C-alpha cells in the first residue's frame, strides 16, 4: 500500500489523519483537493508532499489551468518543507521543456522509491546488528511514496539481516510517531516501543539508545529543519554521545539559504488543546504551536542521502 | 481551595485526575484510601503526597492500626518522591516522643504553606520584571497544600509587583502542565501559554524564555529527580544559556544517596497509549513509561529552598 497513487486521472491519497484506526484513500479530482490534503496533513512528510504537489500540477494541467498561477497556490500550502517548492518548480521546468506535468509527476513518483532505497542502503552502513534506534515523528513510507527515509534506513538494515529495535517518540501534537511510525514498524515485524517525547533523554541517559535517525523538511546552511522536538532529541544525543543522523533525499537540500531563514510553520492551537476529541487544557488557553525545529549542524553526526552520508552544510 | 484538608476526622483530597473539567474532593476514611489517592495520582506532587501520607498515618492511628506496619504500606505507594518517606518517618518519630500522628500531620499541613511562601520569596529574588518563565509539570499549589514551589516563586514575584509571563509544557503523559499549571495561572490572572513538551527547546532557541523553574521529587548527591522531560528541558536551557532553577523544600533533600540510586517509577503503559478516552497508538503497542528524570547538577543553576538558594549537592 502506497502513500499515494495515480489512477483514472485522479490522485488517491491515503488519509493519514485517520491512521491507524482507519485505512482510507481520499480521491483528489482537482489541484485544490491536493492543497487541501497537504494543509490538513492527510498527506505529510517532505518527500510525500513533494510528489503530491507534482500530481496537483498534473491535475491542473488536465483541467487546463494556468500552471504558473497554480504553482504559487500549491507552494503556499505549507511553508517549511522545501520539497514542495522543489517539486512544483521541477514540473514547471519540465513543462518548459515540452514534457507533460503528468509524465514528470509519474517519474518523480518512481524516483522517490528508488531514492529511498539507495539512501537506505547507505544509511544501513552506520547501523550495527543489535542496535536500538530512536526516531522522532514519521520519516517512513508514509512520509514518502514508499519505503521511507529514516525508517527506510531501518528497513534496509533489517533486509541485510541485522537485528534492530526501534523506539518511537509519540511526537505531539499530531502523534505521527505513535500513530504512523509504530504502525509501520509493527507491519514490518520490527520490534518497536513507544515513549512520550520527553522520555527520549532518560532513555539515552540510561544507555538504551544506540543511534538516533530522523528525517528532515529542509537541509540548509547551518543545520536542518525537522519536526518540533528534534532539537531537544539532538541535544540529548549530544550530551549522551549517541550518534544523531538526519536521513533526507537531496530534494530536501536548499543550499542557498541559512537554516535560520527557513519559515517555521505555526499551526492551529487546537492540535495542542485537543487529542482526538479529548480536550486537554482549560477553556481560553493560549497556545504556541511551532511545527518544526531547527537542528544546528554541530548536533548532526551525518546526513544520510541517496549520494552517501554527507556532512551538514 | 486547598489541595487537601482535614475535617470530621477524615481527609479530603481534591481529585486532580478530574481537573480542570471537574472540581471534586475525594473523602479518605482510611489510610488505604489515602494510598489509593496517591497511587492513582488524585493527589500528586512531592510536598502534597508527603502531607497526605502524614494524614494517612493519622487515619491509621484513629483506627487503632499498627503504625509501624502502616508506615511501610504507605511508603510503598510511590517510589521516587522522598517526601513520602520523610513525612511518614516524621510522624513515627513524633509518636515515639508522645505526640499524636494527627497533631504532627496538622503541623506539617501548616508548615507546608509557610515553607512555600518563604521559598517563594527567596526565589522571587532571581526573577526579574518582564521575565517569561518556563515550567514543566505542576509544582504549584496543587502539588503542595497550597501556594506551590516553582509556581510559588512566580506567585511571590507577581505579589512583589513584577510582570511575569509563564509558559507551561503540557507534560505528557498525564498532562499536569496543561491541566493543572495552566489552570492555576489562569486562576491567578497571570498570563500563560501552553506548548507541547518538545517545543521548549525551540522557544529557548528563539530567546523567548528568560528562566526555567521546575519542582523536584528528590534532591540528592549529583542532581535532582523531577517529572520526566525535565532533563531535556535542562539540556536545552544549558545550550541556550537560560538559567535553570529547581524549587524544592528541604523535605525533598536526601543528602545520603546519589541521585542515580533513586528508584525511578515506571508507570502504566495506558497513560501513554490513551489520552483521556482517546486511544493514540495501534493495538499491541509496547510502551516504556518512566515517570521521572534525573537532572545532573551541572545543568542546575540553583536550588530554591526555604533556607535560600542553594548550590546543587
Interface residues (C-beta under 8 A of the other chain):
Chain A: X20 X21 X167 X169 X170 X171 X172 X173 X175 X178 X179 X182 X183 X186 X191 X192 X193 X194 X195 X196 X197 X198 X199 X200 X201 X202 X203 X205 X228 X229 X231 X232 X233 X235 X236 X239 X264 X272 X273 X275 X276 X277 X278 X279 X280 X281 X282 X284 X285 X286 X287 X288 X289 X290 X293 X294
Chain B: X20 X21 X167 X169 X170 X171 X172 X173 X175 X178 X179 X182 X183 X186 X191 X192 X193 X194 X195 X196 X197 X198 X199 X200 X201 X202 X203 X205 X228 X229 X231 X232 X233 X235 X236 X239 X264 X272 X273 X275 X276 X277 X278 X279 X280 X281 X282 X284 X285 X286 X287 X288 X289 X290 X293 X294
